[in-house]
Amino acid sequence: MQTRQGDPRKFCVHAADLGHTSRIVEEASFEAAAVAYAEDYPIAVGDDDDLRVIVQDLASGHEHCFRINLESGSTAPCT
């Protein structure tokens, strides 16, 4: 099923390497799903202000990884 750009899609999101459970979120993009996860589950990550989040589109199976800076809220692809 084709969705229009901007329509909410379902994503499975979890924090990488922290052992936290995944969560299903409905957002318009991979990045928006990553930010929604981080906003709802503030996680202390120690000296590093970045949180790595894995986002999977439930319809297509595609995955993306994002680094979210918990202090500034900026996002970037994982390297």
TORKOL-45345 format. One record per residue (C-alpha): x, y negated, z; residue number from 1. Coordinates in Angstrom, 1 decimal, m for minus. Layout:
REM residues N
@east X	north Y	up Z	k NUM
...
***
This chain:
REM residues 79
@east 0.0	north 0.0	up 0.0	k 1
@east 1.4	north m3.3	up m1.0	k 2
@east 1.2	north m6.2	up 1.5	k 3
@east 1.4	north m9.9	up 0.7	k 4
@east 4.4	north m11.8	up 1.9	k 5
@east 3.6	north m13.2	up 5.3	k 6
@east 0.9	north m10.6	up 6.2	k 7
@east 1.6	north m8.8	up 9.5	k 8
@east 3.3	north m5.4	up 9.2	k 9
@east 4.0	north m2.8	up 11.9	k 10
@east 7.6	north m2.4	up 13.1	k 11
@east 9.2	north m0.1	up 15.6	k 12
@east 11.8	north m2.1	up 17.5	k 13
@east 14.4	north m1.2	up 20.1	k 14
@east 17.6	north m2.6	up 21.7	k 15
@east 20.6	north m0.8	up 20.4	k 16
@east 23.0	north 0.8	up 22.9	k 17
@east 20.9	north m0.2	up 26.0	k 18
@east 18.7	north 2.9	up 26.4	k 19
@east 15.5	north 0.9	up 26.4	k 20
@east 12.4	north 2.4	up 24.9	k 21
@east 11.1	north 1.3	up 21.5	k 22
@east 8.0	north m0.9	up 21.0	k 23
@east 5.6	north m1.3	up 18.1	k 24
@east 5.1	north m4.9	up 17.1	k 25
@east 3.1	north m6.6	up 14.3	k 26
@east 4.9	north m9.4	up 12.6	k 27
@east 5.4	north m10.9	up 9.2	k 28
@east 9.1	north m10.0	up 8.8	k 29
@east 11.9	north m7.9	up 10.2	k 30
@east 13.5	north m11.0	up 11.9	k 31
@east 10.2	north m12.1	up 13.5	k 32
@east 9.8	north m8.6	up 14.9	k 33
@east 13.3	north m8.7	up 16.4	k 34
@east 12.6	north m12.0	up 18.0	k 35
@east 9.2	north m10.9	up 19.3	k 36
@east 10.9	north m7.9	up 21.0	k 37
@east 13.6	north m10.1	up 22.6	k 38
@east 11.0	north m12.6	up 23.8	k 39
@east 8.8	north m10.0	up 25.5	k 40
@east 11.7	north m8.0	up 27.0	k 41
@east 14.4	north m10.3	up 28.4	k 42
@east 17.4	north m8.2	up 28.9	k 43
@east 20.6	north m9.1	up 30.8	k 44
@east 23.5	north m8.1	up 28.6	k 45
@east 26.4	north m9.2	up 30.8	k 46
@east 29.1	north m11.4	up 29.5	k 47
@east 27.9	north m11.1	up 25.9	k 48
@east 24.9	north m13.3	up 25.2	k 49
@east 24.0	north m11.3	up 22.1	k 50
@east 21.5	north m8.5	up 22.0	k 51
@east 21.6	north m6.0	up 19.1	k 52
@east 18.1	north m5.0	up 18.0	k 53
@east 17.1	north m2.3	up 15.5	k 54
@east 13.9	north m2.9	up 13.6	k 55
@east 12.2	north m0.3	up 11.4	k 56
@east 9.3	north m1.0	up 9.1	k 57
@east 6.8	north 1.8	up 9.9	k 58
@east 5.3	north 1.8	up 6.4	k 59
@east 8.5	north 2.0	up 4.4	k 60
@east 11.0	north 3.4	up 6.9	k 61
@east 13.5	north 0.7	up 6.1	k 62
@east 15.7	north m0.5	up 9.0	k 63
@east 17.6	north m3.7	up 9.8	k 64
@east 19.8	north m4.6	up 12.7	k 65
@east 19.9	north m8.1	up 14.1	k 66
@east 22.1	north m9.8	up 16.7	k 67
@east 20.0	north m12.2	up 18.8	k 68
@east 21.8	north m14.8	up 20.9	k 69
@east 19.8	north m14.9	up 24.1	k 70
@east 20.9	north m18.3	up 25.1	k 71
@east 20.2	north m20.2	up 21.8	k 72
@east 17.6	north m17.8	up 20.2	k 73
@east 19.6	north m17.7	up 16.9	k 74
@east 19.5	north m14.5	up 14.9	k 75
@east 22.0	north m12.9	up 12.4	k 76
@east 22.4	north m9.6	up 10.8	k 77
@east 24.6	north m7.1	up 12.7	k 78
@east 28.1	north m6.7	up 11.4	k 79
***
